Amino acid sequence: MREYDALFTLSRCAGGRARLRELNREILLTQPSLSRMVERLESAGYVTREPDPVDRRGTVVVLTEAGAAMQRRIGQRHAASIRRYLGPALDDEELRTLAQLCDKLRLAQSTIPDA
């Protein structure tokens, strides 16, 4: 799930790219754990790492075509599973409201200071 979370987060970034530091803000992992996970994803061909063109000290993680395809496959199965469990309980309008609330909560995370 954490690998999927990284692929999903990258898929929502402009150009499928994010600095490692930005990715770390979105994923609940320590920096060393995230770095190791990115290495595994890179070995699998799902991401590449590049020096940040603006700040050469930073690293940019880039979603590959294979990574985007894997994210979509897993995402479709995940969405089907959610529909299977939530579908009977919520109508279409309630599902839209739930999606809006989840987006609002996700976006609010950037304003919460680290503990």
N, CA, C and O of each residue as an XYZ file, in Angstrom:
460
protein
N       0.820     -1.206      0.000
C       0.000      0.000      0.000
C       0.860      1.264      0.000
O       0.500      2.264     -0.622
N       1.982      1.218      0.691
C       2.824      2.426      0.724
C       3.431      2.716     -0.635
O       3.550      3.873     -1.038
N       3.814      1.662     -1.340
C       4.340      1.865     -2.686
C       3.250      2.446     -3.580
O       3.503      3.353     -4.373
N       2.031      1.912     -3.444
C       0.926      2.454     -4.231
C       0.696      3.918     -3.862
O       0.450      4.748     -4.737
N       0.776      4.234     -2.575
C       0.586      5.614     -2.120
C       1.598      6.539     -2.803
O       1.250      7.643     -3.221
N       2.836      6.091     -2.913
C       3.854      6.911     -3.573
C       3.524      7.082     -5.054
O       3.613      8.190     -5.584
N       3.145      5.994     -5.725
C       2.796      6.086     -7.146
C       1.574      6.970     -7.347
O       1.531      7.778     -8.275
N       0.573      6.814     -6.469
C      -0.641      7.625     -6.571
C      -0.312      9.106     -6.367
O      -0.783      9.964     -7.114
N       0.495      9.393     -5.355
C       0.863     10.782     -5.073
C       1.591     11.387     -6.272
O       1.303     12.517     -6.666
N       2.527     10.646     -6.850
C       3.235     11.145     -8.029
C       2.285     11.347     -9.203
O       2.448     12.292     -9.976
N       1.294     10.468     -9.343
C       0.357     10.602    -10.462
C      -0.461     11.884    -10.366
O      -0.969     12.370    -11.376
N      -0.593     12.431     -9.172
C      -1.359     13.663     -8.966
C      -0.486     14.913     -9.043
O      -1.001     16.031     -9.015
N       0.825     14.730     -9.138
C       1.748     15.862     -9.237
C       1.903     16.270    -10.694
O       1.765     15.450    -11.601
N       2.187     17.534    -10.901
C       2.397     18.051    -12.263
C       3.523     17.278    -12.940
O       4.639     17.210    -12.425
N       3.222     16.703    -14.086
C       4.223     15.959    -14.839
C       4.653     14.663    -14.179
O       5.639     14.055    -14.595
N       3.920     14.226    -13.142
C       4.301     12.999    -12.438
C       5.631     13.132    -11.728
O       6.351     12.149    -11.553
N       5.959     14.354    -11.317
C       7.261     14.648    -10.712
C       7.077     15.331     -9.368
O       6.176     16.152     -9.193
N       7.936     14.985     -8.427
C       7.953     15.675     -7.135
C       9.343     15.546     -6.528
O      10.017     14.526     -6.671
N       9.744     16.601     -5.854
C      10.985     16.505     -5.080
C      10.777     15.472     -3.993
O       9.663     15.308     -3.495
N      11.815     14.790     -3.630
C      11.734     13.772     -2.579
C      11.164     14.381     -1.302
O      10.370     13.748     -0.606
N      11.567     15.600     -0.999
C      11.076     16.284      0.205
C       9.566     16.515      0.124
O       8.864     16.357      1.123
N       9.061     16.889     -1.056
C       7.623     17.097     -1.229
C       6.859     15.781     -1.113
O       5.785     15.731     -0.513
N       7.410     14.730     -1.682
C       6.802     13.406     -1.593
C       6.738     12.959     -0.139
O       5.766     12.340      0.293
N       7.780     13.279      0.601
C       7.833     12.907      2.013
C       6.737     13.589      2.822
O       6.247     13.012      3.793
N       6.345     14.795      2.447
C       5.265     15.491      3.157
C       3.923     14.799      2.940
O       3.042     14.878      3.796
N       3.761     14.122      1.808
C       2.495     13.486      1.459
C       2.374     12.055      1.970
O       1.267     11.534      2.108
N       3.496     11.429      2.247
C       3.506     10.012      2.612
C       4.016      9.892      4.038
O       5.029     10.492      4.397
N       3.323      9.126      4.836
C       3.663      9.001      6.253
C       4.773      7.973      6.464
O       4.546      6.882      6.986
N       5.961      8.350      6.048
C       7.152      7.529      6.234
C       8.296      8.423      6.672
O       8.299      9.622      6.390
N       9.257      7.847      7.355
C      10.453      8.617      7.675
C      11.234      8.833      6.377
O      11.063      8.086      5.414
N      12.082      9.845      6.356
C      12.879     10.140      5.167
C      13.713      8.930      4.742
O      13.718      8.597      3.556
N      14.420      8.255      5.661
C      15.207      7.084      5.221
C      14.329      5.965      4.649
O      14.712      5.325      3.669
N      13.159      5.721      5.249
C      12.264      4.679      4.740
C      11.749      5.041      3.352
O      11.658      4.181      2.476
N      11.411      6.314      3.152
C      10.939      6.755      1.842
C      12.052      6.616      0.811
O      11.800      6.173     -0.309
N      13.259      6.981      1.166
C      14.382      6.866      0.237
C      14.591      5.415     -0.192
O      14.815      5.140     -1.371
N      14.518      4.482      0.772
C      14.667      3.060      0.430
C      13.522      2.584     -0.461
O      13.738      1.811     -1.395
N      12.304      3.047     -0.171
C      11.164      2.656     -0.984
C      11.317      3.185     -2.406
O      11.028      2.469     -3.365
N      11.766      4.426     -2.552
C      11.975      4.997     -3.885
C      13.045      4.192     -4.628
O      12.928      3.981     -5.835
N      14.069      3.748     -3.929
C      15.093      2.899     -4.557
C      14.469      1.607     -5.077
O      14.788      1.168     -6.181
N      13.576      0.991     -4.287
C      12.902     -0.242     -4.727
C      12.007      0.030     -5.931
O      11.987     -0.749     -6.884
N      11.264      1.139     -5.885
C      10.399      1.494     -7.016
C      11.217      1.780     -8.261
O      10.796      1.457     -9.372
N      12.378      2.382     -8.086
C      13.252      2.654     -9.229
C      13.794      1.332     -9.794
O      13.847      1.157    -11.011
N      14.190      0.418     -8.928
C      14.683     -0.894     -9.381
C      13.611     -1.647    -10.163
O      13.919     -2.377    -11.105
N      12.347     -1.466     -9.769
C      11.231     -2.129    -10.453
C      10.847     -1.406    -11.749
O      10.044     -1.915    -12.530
N      11.423     -0.218    -11.976
C      11.128      0.533    -13.197
C       9.906      1.424    -13.097
O       9.407      1.901    -14.116
N       9.408      1.660    -11.880
C       8.197      2.461    -11.701
C       8.476      3.943    -11.538
O       7.596      4.765    -11.791
N       9.680      4.301    -11.121
C      10.084      5.701    -10.993
C      11.541      5.829    -11.415
O      12.280      4.847    -11.481
N      11.927      7.055    -11.695
C      13.337      7.386    -11.870
C      13.649      8.520    -10.906
O      12.753      9.222    -10.436
N      14.917      8.682    -10.623
C      15.353      9.799     -9.783
C      16.286     10.673    -10.608
O      17.127     10.184    -11.362
N      16.112     11.985    -10.442
C      16.927     12.951    -11.169
C      17.355     14.040    -10.195
O      16.661     14.304     -9.214
N      18.492     14.672    -10.460
C      18.846     15.841     -9.652
C      17.839     16.950     -9.916
O      17.380     17.123    -11.045
N      17.500     17.694     -8.884
C      16.594     18.832     -9.047
C      17.300     19.879     -9.908
O      18.388     20.330     -9.550
N      16.706     20.273    -11.034
C      17.383     21.251    -11.904
C      17.532     22.626    -11.259
O      18.410     23.397    -11.645
N      16.688     22.938    -10.286
C      16.750     24.236     -9.617
C      17.743     24.205     -8.461
O      18.508     25.150     -8.267
N      17.730     23.119     -7.696
C      18.604     22.963     -6.531
C      19.255     21.589     -6.650
O      18.660     20.581     -6.269
N      20.457     21.552     -7.170
C      21.135     20.282     -7.452
C      21.328     19.409     -6.207
O      21.664     18.231     -6.326
N      21.119     19.972     -5.025
C      21.240     19.165     -3.809
C      20.027     18.263     -3.635
O      20.111     17.236     -2.961
N      18.894     18.637     -4.240
C      17.657     17.886     -4.093
C      17.506     16.808     -5.149
O      18.215     16.790     -6.156
N      16.572     15.916     -4.896
C      16.266     14.827     -5.825
C      14.811     14.929     -6.245
O      13.925     15.149     -5.419
N      14.576     14.767     -7.542
C      13.222     14.737     -8.083
C      12.895     13.292     -8.422
O      13.675     12.604     -9.081
N      11.729     12.837     -7.962
C      11.254     11.491     -8.265
C      10.245     11.628     -9.394
O       9.322     12.438     -9.318
N      10.428     10.824    -10.449
C       9.602     10.932    -11.651
C       8.893      9.602    -11.898
O       9.529      8.549    -11.943
N       7.591      9.659    -12.056
C       6.788      8.483    -12.356
C       7.039      8.057    -13.804
O       6.944      8.881    -14.714
N       7.358      6.783    -14.023
C       7.573      6.275    -15.382
C       6.246      5.806    -15.971
O       5.236      5.733    -15.270
N       6.259      5.490    -17.258
C       5.063      4.936    -17.908
C       4.641      3.652    -17.200
O       3.455      3.442    -16.942
N       5.613      2.794    -16.886
C       5.305      1.534    -16.197
C       4.721      1.807    -14.811
O       3.808      1.107    -14.373
N       5.243      2.819    -14.124
C       4.720      3.179    -12.810
C       3.300      3.710    -12.895
O       2.459      3.384    -12.057
N       3.031      4.529    -13.906
C       1.681      5.073    -14.092
C       0.699      3.951    -14.414
O      -0.430      3.947    -13.924
N       1.135      2.995    -15.246
C       0.261      1.869    -15.591
C      -0.025      1.014    -14.356
O      -1.160      0.589    -14.141
N       1.006      0.765    -13.547
C       0.818     -0.022    -12.319
C      -0.128      0.712    -11.370
O      -1.014      0.091    -10.781
N       0.047      2.014    -11.217
C      -0.815      2.797    -10.331
C      -2.260      2.711    -10.789
O      -3.163      2.561     -9.967
N      -2.489      2.805    -12.091
C      -3.863      2.729    -12.605
C      -4.473      1.354    -12.351
O      -5.630      1.253    -11.943
N      -3.693      0.289    -12.592
C      -4.220     -1.068    -12.358
C      -4.606     -1.270    -10.898
O      -5.698     -1.752    -10.598
N      -3.721     -0.905    -10.010
C      -4.013     -1.060     -8.576
C      -5.155     -0.137     -8.181
O      -6.039     -0.532     -7.421
N      -5.141      1.093     -8.692
C      -6.190      2.060     -8.370
C      -7.565      1.589     -8.802
O      -8.544      1.783     -8.081
N      -7.648      0.972     -9.971
C      -8.941      0.463    -10.440
C      -9.456     -0.645     -9.531
O     -10.644     -0.692     -9.213
N      -8.561     -1.537     -9.113
C      -8.979     -2.603     -8.182
C      -9.386     -2.019     -6.833
O     -10.354     -2.463     -6.216
N      -8.635     -1.023     -6.388
C      -8.932     -0.374     -5.109
C     -10.289      0.338     -5.171
O     -11.096      0.234     -4.248
N     -10.527      1.056     -6.263
C     -11.803      1.761     -6.428
C     -12.964      0.774     -6.492
O     -14.025      1.029     -5.923
N     -12.774     -0.349     -7.179
C     -13.830     -1.364     -7.248
C     -14.117     -1.926     -5.864
O     -15.272     -2.178     -5.521
N     -13.084     -2.119     -5.079
C     -13.260     -2.621     -3.714
C     -14.029     -1.615     -2.858
O     -14.914     -1.995     -2.092
N     -13.694     -0.356     -2.989
C     -14.407      0.682     -2.235
C     -15.867      0.720     -2.652
O     -16.756      0.809     -1.806
N     -16.119      0.652     -3.959
C     -17.511      0.642     -4.440
C     -18.273     -0.563     -3.891
O     -19.442     -0.458     -3.520
N     -17.592     -1.706     -3.845
C     -18.243     -2.916     -3.343
C     -18.672     -2.743     -1.883
O     -19.754     -3.181     -1.493
N     -17.812     -2.099     -1.076
C     -18.128     -1.939      0.348
C     -19.006     -0.729      0.640
O     -19.888     -0.796      1.496
N     -18.773      0.375     -0.064
C     -19.525      1.599      0.209
C     -20.753      1.759     -0.672
O     -21.732      2.393     -0.279
N     -20.696      1.181     -1.861
C     -21.779      1.334     -2.825
C     -23.157      1.073     -2.257
O     -24.050      1.901     -2.435
N     -23.369     -0.048     -1.578
C     -24.699     -0.324     -1.047
C     -25.123      0.655      0.057
O     -26.314      0.868      0.280
N     -24.139      1.247      0.742
C     -24.456      2.105      1.881
C     -24.722      3.554      1.475
O     -25.464      4.262      2.154
N     -24.113      3.998      0.362
C     -24.205      5.403     -0.024
C     -24.733      5.527     -1.443
O     -24.390      4.727     -2.314
N     -25.572      6.536     -1.671
C     -26.035      6.784     -3.036
C     -24.991      7.652     -3.760
O     -23.994      8.052     -3.159
N     -25.222      7.940     -5.040
C     -24.245      8.677     -5.844
C     -23.925     10.052     -5.259
O     -22.763     10.458     -5.228
N     -24.937     10.760     -4.800
C     -24.701     12.088     -4.224
C     -23.867     11.983     -2.948
O     -22.968     12.794     -2.730
N     -24.154     11.007     -2.117
C     -23.380     10.820     -0.886
C     -21.931     10.428     -1.203
O     -21.010     10.871     -0.516
N     -21.724      9.610     -2.227
C     -20.364      9.258     -2.631
C     -19.600     10.487     -3.122
O     -18.415     10.634     -2.826
N     -20.268     11.373     -3.873
C     -19.624     12.618     -4.322
C     -19.263     13.491     -3.119
O     -18.177     14.068     -3.061
N     -20.182     13.578     -2.167
C     -19.918     14.366     -0.960
C     -18.738     13.784     -0.192
O     -17.877     14.526      0.282
N     -18.693     12.459     -0.067
C     -17.580     11.804      0.623
C     -16.257     12.110     -0.090
O     -15.252     12.396      0.562
N     -16.257     12.052     -1.413
C     -15.042     12.357     -2.180
C     -14.606     13.802     -1.941
O     -13.415     14.069     -1.779
N     -15.551     14.726     -1.917
C     -15.228     16.133     -1.672
C     -14.651     16.315     -0.272
O     -13.685     17.056     -0.089
N     -15.237     15.646      0.711
C     -14.737     15.750      2.082
C     -13.333     15.158      2.209
O     -12.477     15.722      2.890
N     -13.103     14.027      1.555
C     -11.775     13.416      1.595
C     -10.741     14.331      0.947
O      -9.637     14.484      1.469
N     -11.087     14.937     -0.178
C     -10.181     15.889     -0.828
C      -9.894     17.074      0.088
O      -8.752     17.522      0.193
N     -10.919     17.572      0.741
C     -10.751     18.713      1.645
C      -9.823     18.350      2.804
O      -8.953     19.137      3.175
N     -10.010     17.165      3.370
C      -9.144     16.717      4.455
C      -7.705     16.525      3.980
O      -6.761     16.892      4.679
N      -7.543     15.952      2.796
C      -6.203     15.743      2.247
C      -5.500     17.068      2.021
O      -4.328     17.209      2.368
N      -6.189     18.036      1.451
C      -5.599     19.344      1.183
C      -5.271     20.105      2.462
O      -4.321     20.888      2.502
N      -6.055     19.873      3.498
C      -5.805     20.565      4.773
C      -4.546     20.057      5.473
O      -4.011     20.734      6.351
N      -4.074     18.884      5.096
C      -2.891     18.320      5.751
C      -1.664     19.205      5.587
O      -0.800     19.225      6.463
N      -1.575     19.925      4.499
C      -0.401     20.763      4.278
C      -0.344     21.933      5.251
O       0.718     22.527      5.437
N      -1.467     22.274      5.874
C      -1.473     23.393      6.817
C      -1.237     22.945      8.252
O      -1.122     23.775      9.153
N      -1.165     21.638      8.467
C      -0.944     21.118      9.823
C       0.560     21.021     10.058
O       1.256     20.332      9.313
N       1.071     21.704     11.085
C       2.516     21.654     11.336
C       2.934     20.262     11.813
O       2.155     19.550     12.447
N       4.183     19.884     11.495
C       4.732     18.618     11.974
C       4.830     18.646     13.484
O       5.095     19.690     14.080
N       4.614     17.493     14.100
C       4.703     17.401     15.567
C       6.155     17.406     16.002
O       6.441     17.336     17.198
